Amino acid sequence: MLHTDEKICTHFGEDPSKTFGSVTPPIYQTSLFAFQSFKEFTEAQALERENYVYSRGVNPTVEVLEKKLAALERGEKCKCFGSGMGAISAVFFSLLKSGDHVLFINNIYGPTTQLAEHLQKFNISYSSIGHDLTSLDAAIQDNTKLIYVESPGTMLMNVLDLQAVARKAKEKGIITAIDNTWSTPLFQKPLTLGFDLSIHSLTKYIGGHSDVVGGAVIGSYDLVDKIFTYGYQLNGSVLSPNDAFLIIRGLRTLPIRLKQHQENALKVVEYLQTKEEIARIYHPSLEKNKPFLQKQMKGFTGLLSFELKQADFATVCRFIDGLSLFKIGVSWGGYESLVNAPVKANNEEALQEQGLSPGLIRLSIGLEGSEIQIQDLESAFQQL
């Protein structure tokens, strides 16, 4: 049977016949599952990744979400976690050992690189390159075990040719993983492009309501099974049944929400292109010279950034404080519009060393409607 992404988001993995006809999956809010006989219990415990024994292993509510996400990514198996960093940490702890090397490509989420710095104490090294893949061959070391990418990348939203990265990694026998949170599985399916693992912060677009924190890893049975055994059960970053229920609820409206996020964002980008105060805008919709992009991405979500020509902390403060609809806060991908910036009162030089402008501002375009979003942005520009 053909399962469209819309059907997967709404009905896949659910069986109302086993839940008294309930149209939403029940919340199995239990820490453990009891058995009729000790023999049955020992048999289930021997294969805990496939049986309901203890909710630090498999839980029916969480399992529904995992089935949906695996199907959306066209993967064999998914494991959900208590946060996006829980998922990322599980991948690193499960797949790397002393002496291994990780290669980061593109701008990477800050806590991910902080984790890599911490792992150096266990003799696991890392290095980074930008989004220009001409340096990829030279960057791969003899001990490179994992190539980890973001596309679009953090803050600057640069995109990578994922097929080219996956092809080179397979030649060298290197595992590939991508943080696919920006696009969601609806707009980008890295596993179909050759990647081994796709990772998500479910906190963002998939949850969609800024009321839940979660993460997920999707890939082959073998890789996800290894991650389950070591990085999930032993590290214990468990997604609760109640949080899984909220994320399933978010998935039901994900296709229509993404359409609105995209529509609003494209109109905001068009507006920002008219502002003389802006030096540059970062959003994948503006990438016109990358032939792989049309095949790789099915759409564009609402996270974007831009650089002010007057690039200093005081100017960024004046602009952001001039907003009222856009709330100041971390995270993104919820129904509300948000604004943030990497600049602080004393880090302007450090940002420039990282290749980031002190005038960089990030917007998460919410669902309120582009007309009032643009009106709010115009009020902030008037403050400049």
Stockholm file with secondary structure:
# STOCKHOLM 1.0

chainA/1-384         MLHTDEKICTHFGEDPSKTFGSVTPPIYQTSLFAFQSFKEFTEAQALERENYVYSRGVNPTVEVLEKKLAALERGEKCKCFGSGMGAISAVFFSLLKSGDHVLFINNIYGPTTQLAEHLQKFNISYSSIGHDLTSLDAAIQDNTKLIYVESPGTMLMNVLDLQAVARKAKEKGIITAIDNTWSTPLFQKPLTLGFDLSIHSLTKYIGGHSDVVGGAVIGSYDLVDKIFTYGYQLNGSVLSPNDAFLIIRGLRTLPIRLKQHQENALKVVEYLQTKEEIARIYHPSLEKNKPFLQKQMKGFTGLLSFELKQADFATVCRFIDGLSLFKIGVSWGGYESLVNAPVKANNEEALQEQGLSPGLIRLSIGLEGSEIQIQDLESAFQQL
#=GR chainA/1-384 SS CCCCHHHHHHTTTCCGGGTTTCSSCCCCCCSBCCCSSHHHHHHHHHTTTTSCSBTTTCCHHHHHHHHHHHHHHTCSEEEEESSHHHHHHHHHHHHCCTTCEEEEESSCCHHHHHHHHHHGGGTCEEEEECSCGGGHHHHCCTTEEEEEEESSCTTTCCCCCHHHHHHHHHHHTCEEEEECTTTHHHHCCGGGGTCSEEEEETTTTTTCSSSCCCEEEEECHHHHHHHIIIIITTTCCCCCHHHHHHHHHHHHHHHHHHHHHHHHHHHHHHHHTTCTTEEEEECGGGCCSCTTHHHHCSCCCSEEEEEESSCSHHHHHHHHHTCSSSEECSCCCSSSCEEECSCCTTCHHHHHHTTCCTTEEEEECCSSCHHHHHHHHHHHHHTC
#=GC SS_cons         CCCCHHHHHHTTTCCGGGTTTCSSCCCCCCSBCCCSSHHHHHHHHHTTTTSCSBTTTCCHHHHHHHHHHHHHHTCSEEEEESSHHHHHHHHHHHHCCTTCEEEEESSCCHHHHHHHHHHGGGTCEEEEECSCGGGHHHHCCTTEEEEEEESSCTTTCCCCCHHHHHHHHHHHTCEEEEECTTTHHHHCCGGGGTCSEEEEETTTTTTCSSSCCCEEEEECHHHHHHHIIIIITTTCCCCCHHHHHHHHHHHHHHHHHHHHHHHHHHHHHHHHTTCTTEEEEECGGGCCSCTTHHHHCSCCCSEEEEEESSCSHHHHHHHHHTCSSSEECSCCCSSSCEEECSCCTTCHHHHHHTTCCTTEEEEECCSSCHHHHHHHHHHHHHTC
//
